[in-house]
Amino acid sequence: MGQLGLGRQFGRLALQLDGAFRADGVFAHDRLRFVDFVDDVEDMLEDVAWQEQGNKEAADGFEEYMLRHYSG
């Protein structure tokens, strides 16, 4: 996120993602559906892109990309 110029928002996003992963870093499927998680993350990224760059479309395609690559 720092490379994208979005580092100032990282702490807030990290708190919002708390609980989505187990202590070992594995996604907690028993707590949250992956598709819901990806949708929520895209919404957060759109908010960050709007606040930092005034362009929420910068996060468009995130959900589709993630689901295509990780939902088997």
KEROGU-397973 format. One record per atom (N, C-alpha, C): atom name; x negated, y negated, z negated. Coordinates in nm, 4 decimals. Each point is the difference from the previous one (the first is absolute). Layout:
BEGIN
atom->CA&px->X&py->Y&pz->Z
...
***
This chain:
BEGIN
atom->N&px->-0.0826&py->0.1189&pz->0.0000
atom->CA&px->0.0826&py->-0.1189&pz->0.0000
atom->C&px->-0.0867&py->-0.1249&pz->0.0000
atom->N&px->-0.1149&py->0.0100&pz->-0.0648
atom->CA&px->-0.0900&py->-0.1131&pz->-0.0015
atom->C&px->-0.0486&py->-0.0365&pz->0.1384
atom->N&px->-0.0266&py->0.1004&pz->0.0826
atom->CA&px->-0.0461&py->-0.0240&pz->0.1362
atom->C&px->0.1061&py->-0.0699&pz->0.0836
atom->N&px->0.1245&py->0.0184&pz->-0.0345
atom->CA&px->0.1099&py->-0.0635&pz->0.0718
atom->C&px->0.0343&py->-0.1381&pz->-0.0571
atom->N&px->-0.0717&py->-0.0404&pz->-0.1039
atom->CA&px->0.0284&py->-0.1281&pz->-0.0621
atom->C&px->0.1180&py->0.0042&pz->-0.0948
atom->N&px->0.0359&py->0.1189&pz->-0.0460
atom->CA&px->0.1173&py->0.0161&pz->-0.0861
atom->C&px->-0.0376&py->0.0425&pz->-0.1412
atom->N&px->-0.1255&py->-0.0157&pz->-0.0368
atom->CA&px->-0.0485&py->0.0477&pz->-0.1290
atom->C&px->0.0656&py->-0.0634&pz->-0.1206
atom->N&px->0.0448&py->-0.1233&pz->0.0121
atom->CA&px->0.0618&py->-0.0673&pz->-0.1157
atom->C&px->0.1261&py->0.0713&pz->-0.0456
atom->N&px->0.0638&py->0.0741&pz->0.0882
atom->CA&px->0.1261&py->0.0674&pz->-0.0328
atom->C&px->-0.0209&py->0.1425&pz->-0.0503
atom->N&px->-0.1228&py->0.0503&pz->0.0033
atom->CA&px->-0.0241&py->0.1407&pz->-0.0301
atom->C&px->0.0467&py->0.0406&pz->-0.1390
atom->N&px->-0.0298&py->-0.0793&pz->-0.1009
atom->CA&px->0.0395&py->0.0353&pz->-0.1368
atom->C&px->0.1500&py->0.0159&pz->-0.0149
atom->N&px->0.0748&py->-0.0908&pz->0.0587
atom->CA&px->0.1471&py->0.0078&pz->-0.0075
atom->C&px->0.0502&py->0.1253&pz->0.0716
atom->N&px->-0.0563&py->0.0289&pz->0.1161
atom->CA&px->0.0433&py->0.1183&pz->0.0743
atom->C&px->-0.0365&py->0.1279&pz->-0.0726
atom->N&px->-0.1170&py->0.0032&pz->-0.0597
atom->CA&px->-0.0419&py->0.1183&pz->-0.0740
atom->C&px->0.0973&py->0.0312&pz->-0.1127
atom->N&px->0.0475&py->-0.1032&pz->-0.0691
atom->CA&px->0.0977&py->0.0209&pz->-0.1073
atom->C&px->0.1308&py->0.0553&pz->0.0554
atom->N&px->0.0420&py->-0.0476&pz->0.1164
atom->CA&px->0.1255&py->0.0471&pz->0.0586
atom->C&px->-0.0114&py->0.1444&pz->0.0482
atom->N&px->-0.1204&py->0.0436&pz->0.0327
atom->CA&px->-0.0198&py->0.1367&pz->0.0482
atom->C&px->-0.0249&py->0.0978&pz->-0.1142
atom->N&px->-0.0156&py->-0.0521&pz->-0.1205
atom->CA&px->-0.0265&py->0.0845&pz->-0.1160
atom->C&px->0.1115&py->0.1028&pz->-0.0157
atom->N&px->-0.0370&py->0.1225&pz->-0.0210
atom->CA&px->0.0976&py->0.1071&pz->-0.0176
atom->C&px->0.0275&py->0.0781&pz->0.1270
atom->N&px->-0.0435&py->-0.0511&pz->0.1143
atom->CA&px->0.0219&py->0.0723&pz->0.1257
atom->C&px->-0.1041&py->0.1095&pz->0.0201
atom->N&px->-0.1083&py->-0.0088&pz->-0.0763
atom->CA&px->-0.1068&py->0.0990&pz->0.0114
atom->C&px->-0.0314&py->0.0574&pz->-0.1367
atom->N&px->-0.0397&py->0.1260&pz->-0.0009
atom->CA&px->-0.0417&py->0.0640&pz->-0.1242
atom->C&px->-0.1416&py->-0.0460&pz->-0.0346
atom->N&px->-0.0458&py->0.0351&pz->-0.1186
atom->CA&px->-0.1340&py->-0.0396&pz->-0.0445
atom->C&px->-0.1095&py->0.0514&pz->0.0934
atom->N&px->0.0268&py->0.1121&pz->0.0681
atom->CA&px->-0.1006&py->0.0557&pz->0.0913
atom->C&px->0.0062&py->-0.0625&pz->0.1394
atom->N&px->0.0887&py->-0.0991&pz->0.0194
atom->CA&px->0.0095&py->-0.0705&pz->0.1267
atom->C&px->0.0965&py->0.0603&pz->0.1002
atom->N&px->0.0652&py->0.1091&pz->-0.0359
atom->CA&px->0.0955&py->0.0659&pz->0.0885
atom->C&px->0.1352&py->-0.0710&pz->-0.0101
atom->N&px->0.0642&py->-0.0201&pz->0.1134
atom->CA&px->0.1312&py->-0.0639&pz->0.0013
atom->C&px->0.0987&py->0.0827&pz->-0.0818
atom->N&px->0.0794&py->-0.0651&pz->-0.0815
atom->CA&px->0.0933&py->0.0666&pz->-0.0916
atom->C&px->0.1336&py->0.0251&pz->0.0705
atom->N&px->0.0054&py->0.1029&pz->0.0817
atom->CA&px->0.1209&py->0.0326&pz->0.0761
atom->C&px->0.1196&py->0.0301&pz->-0.0896
atom->N&px->-0.0272&py->0.0475&pz->-0.1204
atom->CA&px->0.1092&py->0.0326&pz->-0.0907
atom->C&px->0.0617&py->-0.1244&pz->-0.0631
atom->N&px->-0.0643&py->-0.1145&pz->0.0123
atom->CA&px->0.0515&py->-0.1245&pz->-0.0560
atom->C&px->0.0620&py->-0.0915&pz->0.1049
atom->N&px->-0.0452&py->0.0130&pz->0.1247
atom->CA&px->0.0390&py->-0.0946&pz->0.1033
atom->C&px->-0.0114&py->0.0650&pz->0.1368
atom->N&px->0.1023&py->-0.0185&pz->0.0822
atom->CA&px->-0.0086&py->0.0523&pz->0.1372
atom->C&px->-0.1021&py->-0.0822&pz->0.0781
atom->N&px->-0.0808&py->0.0670&pz->0.0815
atom->CA&px->-0.1049&py->-0.0682&pz->0.0741
atom->C&px->0.0572&py->-0.1071&pz->0.0927
atom->N&px->0.1118&py->0.0291&pz->0.0650
atom->CA&px->0.0579&py->-0.0990&pz->0.0921
atom->C&px->0.0446&py->-0.1253&pz->-0.0750
atom->N&px->0.0508&py->0.0156&pz->-0.1219
atom->CA&px->0.0385&py->-0.1160&pz->-0.0803
atom->C&px->-0.1237&py->-0.0795&pz->-0.0425
atom->N&px->-0.1056&py->0.0715&pz->-0.0376
atom->CA&px->-0.1246&py->-0.0639&pz->-0.0382
atom->C&px->-0.0562&py->-0.0827&pz->0.1158
atom->N&px->-0.0040&py->0.0576&pz->0.1189
atom->CA&px->-0.0545&py->-0.0692&pz->0.1163
atom->C&px->0.0848&py->-0.1229&pz->0.0331
atom->N&px->0.1305&py->0.0123&pz->-0.0093
atom->CA&px->0.0883&py->-0.1140&pz->0.0248
atom->C&px->-0.0268&py->-0.1124&pz->-0.1004
atom->N&px->-0.0149&py->0.0359&pz->-0.1271
atom->CA&px->-0.0285&py->-0.0998&pz->-0.1038
atom->C&px->-0.1348&py->-0.0676&pz->0.0236
atom->N&px->-0.1000&py->0.0779&pz->0.0396
atom->CA&px->-0.1322&py->-0.0566&pz->0.0247
atom->C&px->0.0050&py->-0.0957&pz->0.1191
atom->N&px->0.0730&py->0.0369&pz->0.1046
atom->CA&px->0.0116&py->-0.0905&pz->0.1143
atom->C&px->0.0652&py->-0.1318&pz->-0.0426
atom->N&px->0.1033&py->0.0073&pz->-0.0830
atom->CA&px->0.0641&py->-0.1219&pz->-0.0505
atom->C&px->-0.0990&py->-0.0862&pz->-0.0782
atom->N&px->-0.0813&py->0.0653&pz->-0.0846
atom->CA&px->-0.0997&py->-0.0745&pz->-0.0773
atom->C&px->-0.1034&py->-0.0643&pz->0.0926
atom->N&px->-0.0440&py->0.0744&pz->0.1001
atom->CA&px->-0.0991&py->-0.0541&pz->0.0935
atom->C&px->0.0566&py->-0.1163&pz->0.0804
atom->N&px->0.1273&py->0.0086&pz->0.0349
atom->CA&px->0.0634&py->-0.1114&pz->0.0702
atom->C&px->0.0031&py->-0.1244&pz->-0.0884
atom->N&px->0.0306&py->0.0178&pz->-0.1290
atom->CA&px->-0.0004&py->-0.1131&pz->-0.0931
atom->C&px->-0.1392&py->-0.0618&pz->-0.0106
atom->N&px->-0.1007&py->0.0856&pz->-0.0109
atom->CA&px->-0.1380&py->-0.0486&pz->-0.0103
atom->C&px->-0.0404&py->-0.0717&pz->0.1283
atom->N&px->0.0311&py->0.0588&pz->0.1143
atom->CA&px->-0.0350&py->-0.0628&pz->0.1281
atom->C&px->0.0679&py->-0.1361&pz->0.0128
atom->N&px->0.1228&py->-0.0105&pz->-0.0466
atom->CA&px->0.0713&py->-0.1282&pz->0.0063
atom->C&px->-0.0658&py->-0.1034&pz->-0.0916
atom->N&px->-0.0318&py->0.0420&pz->-0.1218
atom->CA&px->-0.0609&py->-0.0921&pz->-0.0964
atom->C&px->-0.1398&py->-0.0439&pz->0.0436
atom->N&px->-0.0764&py->0.0933&pz->0.0550
atom->CA&px->-0.1390&py->-0.0293&pz->0.0319
atom->C&px->-0.0185&py->-0.0609&pz->0.1388
atom->N&px->0.0813&py->0.0441&pz->0.0965
atom->CA&px->-0.0227&py->-0.0401&pz->0.1379
atom->C&px->0.1215&py->-0.0640&pz->0.0654
atom->N&px->0.1141&py->-0.0013&pz->-0.0713
atom->CA&px->0.1217&py->-0.0568&pz->0.0566
atom->C&px->0.0562&py->0.0820&pz->0.1145
atom->N&px->-0.0321&py->0.1302&pz->0.0021
atom->CA&px->0.0410&py->0.0867&pz->0.1099
atom->C&px->0.0296&py->0.1392&pz->-0.0534
atom->N&px->0.1265&py->0.0269&pz->-0.0304
atom->CA&px->0.0329&py->0.1316&pz->-0.0553
atom->C&px->-0.0075&py->0.1104&pz->0.1052
atom->N&px->-0.0026&py->-0.0357&pz->0.1287
atom->CA&px->-0.0117&py->0.1010&pz->0.1051
atom->C&px->-0.1375&py->0.0670&pz->0.0011
atom->N&px->-0.0958&py->-0.0561&pz->-0.0747
atom->CA&px->-0.1336&py->0.0597&pz->-0.0065
atom->C&px->0.0062&py->0.1417&pz->-0.0559
atom->N&px->0.1036&py->0.0318&pz->-0.0765
atom->CA&px->0.0131&py->0.1332&pz->-0.0590
atom->C&px->0.0910&py->0.0908&pz->0.0823
atom->N&px->0.0551&py->-0.0507&pz->0.1087
atom->CA&px->0.0873&py->0.0838&pz->0.0830
atom->C&px->-0.0765&py->0.1210&pz->0.0521
atom->N&px->0.0666&py->0.1091&pz->0.0018
atom->CA&px->-0.0604&py->0.1225&pz->0.0505
atom->C&px->-0.0635&py->0.0856&pz->-0.1074
atom->N&px->-0.0157&py->-0.0543&pz->-0.1217
atom->CA&px->-0.0620&py->0.0771&pz->-0.1076
atom->C&px->0.0790&py->0.1264&pz->-0.0304
atom->N&px->0.1309&py->-0.0159&pz->-0.0185
atom->CA&px->0.0841&py->0.1143&pz->-0.0367
atom->C&px->-0.0042&py->0.1073&pz->0.1080
atom->N&px->0.0167&py->-0.0399&pz->0.1239
atom->CA&px->-0.0025&py->0.0961&pz->0.1106
atom->C&px->-0.1348&py->0.0715&pz->0.0072
atom->N&px->-0.1076&py->-0.0752&pz->-0.0127
atom->CA&px->-0.1337&py->0.0588&pz->0.0047
atom->C&px->-0.0174&py->0.1032&pz->-0.1107
atom->N&px->0.0343&py->-0.0363&pz->-0.1238
atom->CA&px->-0.0180&py->0.0895&pz->-0.1129
atom->C&px->0.0829&py->0.1274&pz->0.0137
atom->N&px->0.1243&py->-0.0158&pz->0.0389
atom->CA&px->0.0860&py->0.1182&pz->0.0131
atom->C&px->-0.0471&py->0.0908&pz->0.1117
atom->N&px->-0.0457&py->-0.0589&pz->0.1089
atom->CA&px->-0.0481&py->0.0798&pz->0.1126
atom->C&px->-0.1250&py->0.0790&pz->-0.0399
atom->N&px->-0.0870&py->-0.0604&pz->-0.0803
atom->CA&px->-0.1263&py->0.0626&pz->-0.0334
atom->C&px->0.0039&py->0.0903&pz->-0.1231
atom->N&px->0.0927&py->-0.0235&pz->-0.0918
atom->CA&px->-0.0061&py->0.0716&pz->-0.1284
atom->C&px->0.1226&py->0.0802&pz->-0.0380
atom->N&px->0.1049&py->-0.0057&pz->0.0769
atom->CA&px->0.1188&py->0.0735&pz->-0.0463
atom->C&px->0.0138&py->0.1364&pz->0.0647
atom->N&px->-0.0986&py->0.0427&pz->0.0736
atom->CA&px->-0.0026&py->0.1365&pz->0.0535
atom->C&px->0.1152&py->0.0245&pz->0.0894
***
